[in-house]
């Protein structure tokens, strides 16, 4: 009986070792930003499938210079599978919510939390807005 239990344990351990978990992917955007103008990037989702992390990094400037811009890095971390549209809007939330660039991305997340960008387009712009491609990794 002990041999049978030991053999079963060995088989279970070997089968568990052969399975590799696929790490979830993220989609990261790097966007020009200048919060000194009152504008910032807002992220909205049609379905709440991503956790959104955002970090602003100012450009290296002389401390005497006021109003310089920088880079905003927005990372989308998948929480569950499904399809969603993610809208990135460069807005001034006060003074009536003045709107700048607005870009819409369609994403699909599979059961292994792998991210696939399906489509991208800009909204409300007289001229096409440059649509940065997210880094998916």
C-alpha positions in Angstrom: 0.0 0.0 0.0 2.8 2.4 0.9 4.5 1.7 -2.5 1.2 2.5 -4.3 0.8 5.8 -2.4 4.5 6.7 -3.1 4.1 5.9 -6.8 0.9 8.1 -7.0 2.8 11.0 -5.3 5.7 10.7 -7.8 3.2 10.7 -10.7 1.4 13.7 -9.4 4.7 15.6 -8.8 6.0 14.8 -12.3 2.8 15.9 -13.9 2.7 19.1 -12.0 6.3 19.9 -13.0 5.5 19.6 -16.6 2.8 22.4 -16.5 4.1 25.9 -17.0 1.8 28.8 -16.0 1.7 31.5 -18.7 2.2 34.9 -17.0 -0.4 37.6 -17.7 0.5 40.1 -20.4 0.2 43.9 -19.9 -0.4 46.7 -22.4 1.8 49.8 -21.8 1.3 53.2 -23.4 3.9 56.0 -23.3 2.3 59.3 -23.9 3.5 62.9 -24.0 1.9 64.9 -21.1 2.1 68.3 -19.5 0.0 68.5 -16.3 1.1 72.1 -15.8 -1.4 73.0 -18.5 -4.2 71.4 -16.5 -4.5 68.5 -19.0 -4.0 64.8 -18.0 -4.7 61.4 -19.5 -8.0 59.8 -18.5 -8.6 56.1 -19.1 -12.1 54.6 -19.5 -13.2 51.0 -20.3 -16.4 49.8 -21.8 -16.0 46.6 -19.6 -13.8 46.8 -16.5 -11.3 44.1 -17.6 -8.0 46.0 -16.8 -6.5 47.4 -13.7 -5.0 50.8 -14.7 -1.7 52.1 -13.4 -0.4 55.5 -14.4 3.0 57.2 -13.7 4.0 60.7 -14.8 7.7 61.3 -15.3 8.7 65.0 -15.9 11.4 65.8 -18.5 14.8 66.7 -17.0 14.8 70.5 -17.0 16.6 73.3 -15.3 14.7 73.9 -12.0 14.2 77.6 -13.1 12.1 76.5 -16.1 8.4 76.3 -15.2 5.8 74.4 -17.2 7.8 71.8 -18.9 6.2 68.5 -19.9 7.1 64.9 -19.6 5.9 61.4 -20.2 2.9 59.6 -18.8 3.2 55.8 -18.7 -0.2 54.0 -18.5 -0.1 50.3 -17.9 -3.2 48.1 -18.4 -3.1 44.9 -16.3 -5.7 42.3 -17.3 -8.0 41.1 -14.5 -10.2 38.7 -16.5 -11.0 37.5 -20.0 -13.3 39.3 -22.4 -13.4 42.2 -24.9 -13.3 45.9 -24.0 -12.8 49.3 -25.6 -10.3 51.4 -23.8 -10.5 55.2 -24.4 -7.6 57.4 -23.6 -8.6 61.1 -23.4 -6.3 64.0 -22.9 -8.6 66.2 -20.8 -8.7 69.2 -18.6 -11.3 68.0 -16.0 -12.1 71.4 -14.7 -13.4 74.4 -16.7 -16.1 72.4 -18.4 -13.9 69.4 -19.1 -12.0 70.7 -22.1 -11.1 67.8 -24.4 -7.9 67.3 -26.3 -6.8 64.1 -28.1 -9.1 61.0 -27.7 -8.0 57.6 -28.8 -10.0 54.3 -28.6 -8.4 50.9 -28.5 -10.3 47.6 -28.8 -8.7 44.7 -26.8 -9.4 41.0 -26.3 -8.1 39.2 -23.3 -8.1 35.4 -23.4 -8.5 32.9 -20.5 -4.7 32.9 -19.9 -4.8 36.7 -19.6 -3.0 37.2 -22.9 -3.8 40.6 -24.4 -4.5 41.2 -28.1 -5.1 44.7 -29.6 -7.9 44.4 -32.2 -8.4 47.9 -33.4 -7.5 51.6 -32.8 -9.1 54.9 -33.9 -9.3 58.5 -32.9 -12.4 60.5 -32.0 -13.4 64.1 -32.3 -10.3 65.3 -33.9 -10.3 67.5 -37.0 -7.0 65.8 -38.1 -6.1 62.2 -37.4 -4.5 61.9 -34.0 -1.2 60.0 -33.7 -2.2 56.7 -32.2 0.6 55.2 -30.2 0.9 51.4 -30.3 0.9 49.9 -26.8 3.8 47.7 -25.9 2.2 44.3 -25.1 4.4 42.0 -23.0 
